[in-house]
Amino acid sequence: MENKYPVQLITVDPGHFHAALVQKTMYDQVSPVVHVYAPEGDDYLQHLERITSYNNRAEDPTSWEEIVYTGPDFFERMIEDLPGNVVVLSGNNRKKAEYIIKSVNSGLNVLADKPMIISPDDYPALLEAFTLAGEKGLLLYDIMTERYEITTILQKLLSQRAEVFGKLTAGSKEEPSVTKISVHHFSKIVSGTPLQRPAWFFDVEQQGEGIVDVTTHLVDLIQWECFPEQILSPSDINIASARRWPTVLSKLQFSAVTGFKEFPDYLQKDVKGGNLEVYSNGEILYQIKGIWARVSVTWNYEAPEGGGDTHFSVMHGSKCDLVIKQGSEEKFIPTLYVENIKGESIQNFKSLLKNSLASLPYDSLEIAEAGKNVLKINIPKKYRISHEEHFAQVTSGFLKYLSEGELPDWEVPGMITKYFTTTSALKIAKGNK
């Protein structure tokens, strides 16, 4: 272990491209030497290729040195060697709960990609891991990139301005106060090249169903925006309904994004009429501290021309609604609207909004009229940070907490509540109430 650097990373089974994105930039306190432990196969090779591309890029190249061990005993070997103090987990989710608790038990801090768990059966192990981490003075943290998206940040900040937003309404089952909808695509470009996904990504027993995967971000954002820095508990959650449905992929589509000509044996259980049914879609309708909320995730094969993953979000306040849209009208760029303005003339409200925006730590925010009783916030390009860059922001935050020796007091209860919500919803959606 190199004492020059207080942080030494270990990457375990990097089957998801998010593992590489943690290393898209260098960090002053992190050793450039990273130990990788993985099973044989394409997953870790693609990971190394991504790291090499960061090292060799013309602008601001990185200087990572990857030391690799491969073999069926990769995890046991990592625990035996312990060549670092922070393990990065971003890959096959089937054993993630096991990897988390064994890593913590071995004295390692854990930075885990979402989801930490994909099954209700793993929830007790996650609780145990958090307890153990607290006892050992270790950090266990998940990568919540969406907190760093500028329109989401502004939506959160404006929702706390009573003069503009009023108070968050309670909403109803029919019309929730908060809604977040996310649309994703199996075929996409990452770091400038077409993404090749591992075949296991399409097995919900390994990747997790949509309702416990991407919905993790949406549930997190509702907690983070509506109840900032508040200590939450599973007792604050009441799930009214949850549902799941599949995305159907042809063999040709599957082959295009995985490189596999046939569906592997472990996917045959999900093959119907020659097509693959992936339960990547889900919706949860629930109450959190009495506020009605709805989250929904949909996966399509590919985005429309010029488009990509999209996000829709609304928060209903007593004075206005804060709405994020990212459709064709917005040229697929997340855009924040202030809609349904109540109790003020548009001019008076514009003045209030202008003053609120001026008090925020972001300059050059402008207001434009976008319809009857609708205003749009124009955001300078300098604040438009890409999804890939958010990983460095999360990692930097984690490193700050690591140097301080603890997470904010609301983070662990928030994670516990979040994973209770997603795994309980899965149980309901599958009919196992």
Residue pairs with C-beta under 8 A, 6 or more apart in sequence:
1 8
1 83
1 84
1 85
2 8
2 31
2 33
4 31
5 29
5 30
5 31
6 29
6 402
6 403
7 27
7 29
7 30
7 31
7 84
7 85
7 86
7 399
7 402
8 30
8 31
8 33
8 34
8 35
8 83
8 84
8 85
8 86
9 22
9 23
9 30
9 31
9 34
9 35
9 84
9 86
9 87
9 88
10 34
10 35
10 36
10 37
10 78
10 83
10 84
10 86
10 87
10 88
10 108
11 19
11 34
11 35
11 36
11 37
11 38
11 47
11 87
11 88
11 90
12 36
12 37
12 38
12 74
12 75
12 78
12 87
12 88
12 89
12 91
12 99
12 103
13 37
13 38
13 39
13 43
13 44
13 74
13 75
13 89
13 91
13 92
13 99
14 20
14 36
14 38
14 43
14 44
14 47
14 88
14 90
14 91
15 43
15 44
15 47
15 90
15 91
15 92
15 198
15 200
15 201
16 90
16 91
16 113
16 201
17 46
17 47
17 50
17 190
17 191
17 195
18 90
18 113
18 143
18 391
19 47
19 88
19 90
19 91
19 113
20 47
20 50
20 51
20 54
20 191
21 388
21 391
21 392
22 88
22 90
22 111
22 143
22 391
22 392
22 395
23 34
23 51
23 54
23 62
23 64
24 54
24 62
24 191
24 388
24 389
24 391
24 392
25 60
25 62
25 392
26 32
26 62
26 63
26 64
27 395
27 396
27 399
29 399
29 403
30 399
31 84
32 63
32 64
32 65
33 64
33 65
33 67
34 64
34 65
34 66
34 67
34 84
35 66
35 67
35 68
35 69
35 78
35 81
35 83
35 84
36 44
36 47
36 48
36 66
36 67
36 68
36 69
37 68
37 69
37 70
37 74
37 75
37 77
37 78
38 44
38 47
38 68
38 69
38 70
38 74
39 70
39 71
39 72
39 74
40 70
40 71
40 72
42 196
42 198
42 259
43 91
43 198
44 68
44 70
46 196
48 66
48 68
50 191
51 62
51 64
51 66
53 191
54 61
54 62
54 64
54 191
55 61
55 62
55 63
55 64
67 83
69 77
69 78
69 81
71 77
75 95
75 99
75 102
78 87
79 102
79 103
79 106
82 106
82 107
82 108
84 108
85 107
85 108
85 109
86 108
86 109
86 110
86 111
86 402
87 99
87 103
87 108
87 109
87 110
87 111
88 111
88 112
88 113
89 96
89 99
89 100
89 103
89 110
89 111
89 112
89 113
90 112
90 113
90 143
91 113
92 198
92 200
92 206
92 207
93 115
93 117
93 118
93 206
93 207
93 208
93 213
94 118
94 205
94 206
96 112
96 115
96 116
96 117
96 118
96 122
97 116
97 117
97 119
97 122
97 125
97 126
97 129
98 125
100 110
100 112
100 116
100 125
100 126
100 129
100 140
101 125
101 126
101 128
101 129
101 132
103 110
104 110
104 129
104 132
104 133
104 136
104 138
104 140
105 132
107 136
107 138
108 138
109 138
109 139
109 140
109 402
110 129
110 133
110 138
110 139
110 140
110 141
111 139
111 141
111 143
111 395
111 398
112 140
112 141
112 142
112 143
113 142
113 143
114 142
114 143
114 144
114 213
114 216
114 217
115 142
115 208
115 212
115 213
115 216
115 419
115 422
116 126
116 142
116 415
116 419
117 123
117 125
117 126
117 212
117 419
117 423
118 204
118 207
118 208
118 209
118 212
118 213
118 423
119 208
119 212
119 423
119 426
120 423
120 424
120 426
120 427
122 423
123 419
123 420
123 423
126 416
126 419
127 416
129 140
130 140
130 412
130 415
130 416
132 138
133 139
133 140
134 412
137 405
137 406
139 398
139 401
139 402
139 406
139 407
140 412
141 398
141 401
141 407
141 411
141 415
142 216
142 415
143 391
143 394
143 395
144 217
144 220
144 224
144 394
145 217
145 387
145 390
145 391
145 393
145 394
146 152
146 217
146 220
146 221
146 311
146 390
147 153
147 220
147 221
147 224
147 394
148 385
148 390
148 393
148 394
149 311
149 334
149 385
149 387
149 390
150 334
150 362
150 379
150 383
150 384
150 385
151 324
151 334
151 335
151 336
151 377
151 379
152 221
152 225
152 313
152 324
152 334
154 336
154 360
154 362
154 365
154 377
154 379
155 225
155 313
155 315
155 322
155 324
155 336
156 224
156 225
156 228
157 360
158 164
158 165
158 322
158 338
158 353
158 356
159 165
159 168
159 225
159 226
159 315
159 317
159 322
160 228
161 356
163 352
163 355
163 356
164 317
164 319
164 320
164 338
164 349
164 352
164 353
164 356
165 315
165 317
165 318
165 319
165 320
165 322
166 317
166 318
166 319
166 320
166 342
167 317
167 318
168 177
168 178
168 226
168 291
168 315
168 316
168 317
169 177
169 316
169 317
169 318
170 177
170 290
170 291
170 292
171 177
171 178
171 291
171 292
171 293
171 316
172 292
173 240
173 285
173 292
175 292
175 316
176 285
176 292
176 293
176 294
177 291
177 292
177 293
177 315
177 316
178 222
178 225
178 226
178 291
178 292
178 293
178 294
178 313
178 314
178 315
178 316
179 293
179 294
179 295
179 296
179 312
179 313
179 314
180 218
180 221
180 222
180 293
180 294
180 295
180 296
180 311
180 312
180 313
181 295
181 296
181 297
181 298
181 311
181 312
181 313
182 214
182 215
182 217
182 218
182 295
182 296
182 297
182 298
182 309
182 310
182 311
182 312
183 297
183 298
183 299
183 300
183 309
183 310
183 311
184 214
184 280
184 297
184 298
184 299
184 300
184 309
185 299
185 300
185 301
185 302
185 303
185 308
185 309
186 197
186 247
186 249
186 253
186 257
186 299
186 300
186 301
186 302
187 194
187 195
187 253
187 256
187 257
187 301
187 302
187 303
188 194
188 195
188 302
188 303
188 308
188 309
189 195
190 388
191 388
195 257
196 257
196 258
196 259
197 257
197 258
198 258
199 254
199 258
199 260
199 264
199 267
200 206
200 207
200 266
201 207
201 258
202 249
202 254
202 258
202 267
202 270
202 276
202 278
203 266
203 267
203 270
204 270
204 278
204 279
204 280
205 266
206 266
207 213
209 244
209 279
209 280
209 282
209 426
209 429
210 244
210 279
210 280
210 281
210 282
210 297
210 298
210 299
211 242
211 244
211 281
211 282
211 283
211 284
211 297
211 422
211 425
211 426
211 429
212 282
212 422
212 423
212 425
212 426
213 280
213 297
214 297
214 299
215 282
215 284
215 295
215 297
215 422
215 425
216 418
216 419
216 422
218 295
218 296
218 297
219 284
219 295
219 418
219 421
219 422
220 414
220 418
221 313
222 288
222 293
222 295
223 232
223 288
223 414
223 417
223 418
224 414
225 315
226 288
226 291
226 293
226 315
227 288
227 289
229 408
229 410
230 410
231 409
231 410
231 413
231 414
232 288
232 289
232 410
232 413
232 414
232 417
233 413
233 416
233 417
234 416
234 417
234 420
234 421
236 288
236 289
236 417
237 286
237 287
237 288
237 417
237 420
237 421
237 424
238 286
238 287
239 284
239 285
239 286
239 421
239 424
239 425
239 428
240 285
240 286
240 287
241 284
241 285
241 428
242 282
242 283
242 284
242 285
242 425
242 426
242 428
242 429
243 282
243 283
243 429
244 279
244 281
244 282
244 283
244 426
244 429
244 430
245 279
245 281
245 282
246 270
246 277
246 278
246 279
246 280
246 281
247 277
247 278
247 280
247 281
247 298
247 299
247 300
247 301
248 275
248 276
248 277
248 278
249 275
249 276
249 278
249 301
250 274
250 275
250 276
251 262
251 263
251 274
251 275
251 276
253 301
254 260
254 263
254 276
255 261
263 271
263 276
267 276
270 276
270 277
270 278
271 277
278 299
280 297
280 298
280 299
281 297
281 298
281 299
282 296
282 297
282 425
282 426
282 429
283 294
283 295
283 296
283 297
284 294
284 295
284 296
284 421
284 422
284 425
285 292
285 293
285 294
286 292
286 293
286 294
286 421
286 425
287 293
288 421
303 309
303 310
303 332
304 328
306 331
306 332
307 328
307 332
308 332
309 387
310 326
310 327
310 332
311 324
311 326
311 334
312 323
312 324
312 325
312 326
312 327
313 323
313 324
314 321
314 322
314 323
314 324
315 321
315 322
315 323
318 342
319 341
319 342
319 343
319 344
320 338
320 339
320 340
320 341
320 342
320 349
321 338
321 339
321 340
322 336
322 337
322 338
322 339
323 336
323 337
323 338
323 339
324 334
324 335
324 336
324 337
325 334
325 335
325 337
326 332
326 333
326 334
326 335
333 384
335 376
335 377
336 376
336 377
336 379
337 370
337 374
337 375
337 376
337 377
338 349
338 353
338 374
338 375
338 376
338 377
339 373
339 374
339 375
340 373
340 374
341 349
341 373
341 374
341 375
344 352
346 369
346 373
346 375
349 375
350 367
350 375
353 367
353 375
354 367
357 365
357 367
357 377
362 379
362 383
363 380
364 380
365 377
365 378
365 379
365 380
366 377
366 378
367 375
367 376
367 377
367 378
368 375
368 376
368 378
369 375
369 376
370 376
385 393
401 407
401 408
427 433
